[in-house]
Amino acid sequence: MQITKIETLRASRFMYVKVETDEGITGVGELHPASGTGGTPFLPIAGVEYCAEYLVGKNPLHIERHWQHTFRRCLFRGGADVMAAIGAIDIALWDIKGKVLGAPVYELIGGPTREKVRLYTHLGGTTPEALAEQASARVEDGFTAVRLYPFGDFGVFDFEEGRGLESMSYTAMVRNAEQRVAAVRDAVGPDVDVMIDVVNRLTPAEAIAVGRALEPYNLYFFEDPIEPENMDAWEYVAASVPMPLAMGERLYTIYQFRDLLNHNGAAFVRPDLSLAGGITNVKKIATLAESSYVGVVPHNPLSCVLTAACVQIDAAIHNLAVQEYPSGENQAPKRDLVKEPIKREGGYLILPDTPGIGIELNEDAFKHYPPQPYVRPPLIAPDGGLKEY
C-alpha cells in the first residue's frame, strides 16, 4: 500500500486533511489553525504540503517512522504550523491503519481502559444570570462538569460594568470573576465540577489574585491563567493559588511538556491532538504526565473529527481526567460536515467500535460552508496599548 495523495479540505472555519492510498482506503484528520488563529491559516496548510512532499509514495502503516521523519527533516523543528500538519496527518494515518486492521485506533495503542469518556462542556454568556441559566441546562442534560470564561464573552463588553476585561481594574477583574463563578456554583450545586479558563490573558499577579478570590468555590481547575512560554512563572503561579492549574493547549512538543512537568507547573496537561503531533505524540505526552501523577485533559476546540480522535486517546490512557467537549457538535455547521458524530449519552461519549477513528467526512456538505478566516479580536487597553489577543 502506498500514499497517493494528501489534501487539505476547508469548510467554515474548520480544516481537514485527507490521506488517500492506492488501495482506495482513506484516512482523515483535523488541522489546527496554529499561527493562523488571528486570520487565515496559510502556514499550517503549507505545512501539510511540506509533509506530503515526503509522504507520497510511502507505506501509510509505518506511522512512527513517518512521524520521526516529518518532525526531524525540519532542521529548525518544533514550530506550531508544521506540528499541526504532522498532527492532522498522523490522525489520518492511524485512521487508515485501523481500517486496514478492522479495529478502532484505541485497540491498536493499548486497548480500552474505560467504556465511556467523561466530558466537560462550555458555558457562554456575559452576565452571571446567563451563565447560571446555561449551567443549569447543561447539568439537566447530564453533564457533570462545566467550564466558563469568568469575564464575559470574548470581544463583548460586560453589560453590568459597561466594559470588558481590557478595561477592568485589578479589583474589578477579581470581583467580576467571583460574581460569575459564584452564580454558576450556586446553579449547579456542590457536586458538579466547575472550571474556569482565562485563555492566557492575566499577569501572574492578576492570576494569583483571581485564584485566591475563587478559593471558596472549589474549582476543579484554573486553566491557562498566564502566557504559556515561561515555565518558571508557571511554577510560581501554581504554588501561589489554592486550586490546580491546567495548561498545555499552546504547547506542541514532548520537550515543552517535559519542561512544564519538571517545573510542577500544572496538575492537568492539555495537549491538542491537532496541534501537538497527533495520536502518536499525545500518547507519549500522556505517559510523561502519568509519571508525574498529572492528569490529561485533551484540548478540543474544533469539530467532530478532532473529538473522534480525542476519544481514541481517552480510551487508551490511564490518566485521563476529563475530555473537553465543544459546543455545537450536533448543530450546523459541525454536524453537517460529518456523516455521524461520536455518540454522546448525557455527560459521556461512548467508545465507537468502528475501525479507525470512527468518523467520516460528509464532503457533499462542504460547498454550503465556504472557508472563513479566524476572528480573534485583540484586547486594547484604555491607553491604546495591546493587552492580549
N, C-alpha and C positions, 0 to 999 in steps of 0.2 A: 504494500500500500504506500502511496506517495501523496503528499500535499500538492494540489494543483493550483489552488488559488486562495488568497486571503484578502477579504474586502471589508471595508467599514461601511455600515449602514446607519443612516441618521433619520430620526423621526422626532418631532417636537424638540425637547432639549436632551434627548437620550441618544446614545451611540452604542452600536453593537458591532462585534467582529464575528464574521462567519468564515470558517475554515472549511474548504472543500477538498475532497480526495478523489483519486482516480477510481475508487470503488463505489462512488455515489454516497458515501457516508459523510455527513457534515456535522460540524460542531459549532456552538455559539457561545460567546462570552460578552460581558458588558464592559464598555470602555469608559473609564473615568475621565472627566474633562481636564483634570490636573491643572496645569498653569493657565488653562482657558476658562476657569470658573468665573472670571470677570468679563467675559466677552465670547468670542468664537474660538472653540478649542482646536486651533490649527495644529498645534505641536503634538498632541497625542495621536492625532490622525497620521501625521508624518512619522511618528514612532512606529505605528503599525506597518507602514510601508518599509521602514528600515528593517524591522524584524522579518517581514515577508521576503526581503532580498536574500536572507539566509535560509529561511524555512522551506520555500517552494522547492519541491523535488525530494524532500526528506520524508522519512517514515514518521507519521504523526504519533506513533505509540512510544517513541523514545523521549518521554516528556522531560525527565530530569536532565538528560543530555542537552536537549534543546534549550531548557531554561538556563543552564550554565553558559551555553554559547551566546544566547541573545543578551544575557547580562554582561558577560565578560568581553565580548567583542566591542562594547562601548568602553574604550580605554579610560575615558573620564566618566565613570559609570555611576549609577545610582540616582540619576535625575528623575523627577516626578513623571515627566512625559513618557520616557522610554519604559519606566516601571509600570505605568498604566497600560502601555501597549503589551508588555510582557504578560501582565496580569490578565488582560482580556483574552489574549491568545492562549495562555495556559489553561484558563477555564474551558475554552473551546476544545483544546486537545484532550483534556480529561473527559469532556462530553463525548468526543469521538471514541476514546478508549472504552468508556462504559458501554457505548452502543455496540462496539465490536465484541466485547466480552459478555454482553447481555446482563449488565449489573449496574445498579446505582453507583455513583462515584464513591460514596461513603463505604461501600463494601470493598473497594479497591485500596482504600487508605487506612484500613484497620478494622472496619466493621462498625456497626452501630453501638454506641454507649448509652443510648436512650431511645425511646419510642416516639417522642414528640419534643418540640423545641419551644420553650417559654419565650414570650415576646414582651417588649415594651413598645408603646405607641406614643406618638407625638400629640401634644396639645397646642392649639393655636388660639390666638385671641389677645387683644390688647388689654382689656380690663380684668381685674381679679374675678369679677362676676362671670364673665365669658369663659375664663379658664375653668372655673369651678363647675359651670354647667357642662362644659365639654368633658371634664374629668369624670363626672358622674355618669355621663352617657357611655364613656369607654369602659368603665367598671361594669355597668349594666350589660355591656356587650361581651363581657367575660375576661377582659384584660386585668391582670394583677399587678401591673407596673405601668407608670405613665411618666413622661418627661416634658418639661416646659422650659422655655426661654423666659427668664424672670423679669425682663424689662419691657415687655410688649413685643409686637411683631417687628421683624427687620424692616427698616425703612419707613416705619409708620410712627407718627408722633403719638405719645401717650396722651390719651384724651383727658384723663384726670389731671395730669400735671401740665398739659399743654406743650410738651416737649418730648424728645426721645433720649436714648442713652447718651448720645453725643453731647447733650446739653445738661445732663444731670450733674448736680454737685455730688461730692463724696457721700454726704449724708442722705441725699435724695435717692442715690443709687441703692444704698443699703435698705432704705425704707420701702422703695418700690419692689425690690426683690422679696422682702419679708411679707409685704401685703399679698403678693401673688402666690407665694408658696404657702402661706397660711390659709388662703382661700381654697387651694387645691387639697391641702391636707385635711381641712375640715370637711370638704366634699367627699373624699374617698375613704375617710376613716383611718384608724391607726394601723391596719394590717395590709394595706396596699403600698407597694414600693413607689416612692416618688424620687425622681432625679431632676437635676437642672443642668442645662448646657448654656454657657455664655459665649461659646464659639471663639475662644482665644482673645476676647476683647478687653480684658481687665489687666491692670498692672498688678504686680504681686501684692502691693499694699491694699489695693481695692479688693482683690480676691480674698485676702485674709479677712478683711472687714466683713464682706458678704458672707463668707463661710461661717464666721463666728456668730453673726446675727441669726443664721439659719439653724444653729445647733438644736433648738427645741423641736424642730420638725422632722428629725430623724431621717435625713436624706440617705438613700441607697448609695448614690454617688453624686459628686460635683464634677461635671465634665468640662474639660478644656477651659480652665479659668484664665490662663495666661498664654502668651505666644509660645509656639512649640519648639523653638530652637535651643534654648538654654537649659540644659538639664540640671545645672546647679540651682537655678531658680525654681525648677520644679521640685527638687528635693526640699528646698526651703519652704515653699508653699505647702507641700504635702505634710511637712512636720508641724505646720502652724495652724492648720484648720482642723475642726473636730469631726470631719467626715471623710470617707475615702474619695480619692480623686480617680477620674477616668481620663485616659489620654491615648492618642495614637492615630487619629484619623488623618493627620497630615504627615505621618512617618511612613516610610515605604521600604526600608531595608532591615535585615536582621541586625545589622550593626547599630542602627539608630535605636531599635527596641532594646537591644542589649545595654546600650548606654542608659536609657531610661530606667531599666530594671536595676542596673548596678547603682543608680542614684536613689533607689526606693522612691521614685517619683510618682508612682501610681499604683493603686490597688487593683485596677482593671485596665487592660490594654484594649485598644480599639482599632485593630488593623482592618483595612478596607481591601477586600479581595480584588476589586477592580483597580486599585492603585498600588497595593503593596505586593505585586508579583503573583497574584492568583492563588489557586489552591495549594500549589507546591510550596510557595514561600510562607503563606499564612499558617500552614501546618507546622512549619519549623518555628515560627514566631510563637505559636501556642505552646510548643514544647519548651521553649525558653521561658515563657511565662509560668508554666507548670513548675519548673524547677525553683522559681521564686515565690511559689504559693500565690500567684496572681491570677485573677480570673480573666477570661476573654469575652469581650462584648463586640462582635464584629460590626464595623461601621457599615451602614446600608442606606445611603441617601438617594439611590437611583430608582430602578424599576424592577419588574418581576424577575428578570433574568438574574440580576445580582442577588435577589432574595433566594432564588433557587440554588445558586452557587453557595451562598452562606449556609443554607441548610445542610449541604453535603459536609462542610467543615464542622458545623454544630453537632452533627450526628456522630462524628468520628473522634472528637477530642473529649478528654476527661474534664477539663477545667472551663467549660462553657459556663458563663454566669447567666446571661440573658441575651436575646437577639433583638437588635433594633428592627422595627417594622414600620416603614414609612407610610404616610397616609396615601390614599388613592390607589391602592393595589387592585381594587375591584371597581375602579372608575376609569373613565376616559382621561387621558389617552393610554395610561399604563395597561389597563385591562385589554384594550383593543389590540395592542402590539404583540400579544402572545396568544397562542391557541387556548391555553388553560393555565392559570396561575397555580402555584402550590396551594394545596388545600389548607384552610385555616378553620379550626374549631375553637371558638372562644378566644382565649389569650394564648393559643398554641398553634404552631404549624405542625402538620402531620408529615412524617417522613415519606417521601414518594418511593414507590418500588419500581419505577420505570427506569430503563437503562440511561446512563449518562447523568446529566444534572437534572433531568426530569421536566424539562420545559422546552417549547419550540416557539420560534417567532411566527407571527402572522404577518408575513411580508405584504400581503394584499392591502393591509390597513395603513401601511406607511405613507401612501400617497395622500391620505387625508390629514396628515400631520407633518407639514413641511418643517425642515430644520429651523431651530431658533437659537440665537446666542444666549449665553447665560447672563442674567442681570443680577448683579450683586451691588447694591448702592453703597457708596462709601459713607463712613461716619465722619462728618465735618464738624469740628468744634465751633463754638460761637466766635472764636477769634479767626476762623478761616483755616486753621491747621487740620491736617488729617489725623484722625484718631485711629481708625482701623477700617477694614472692609468687612 
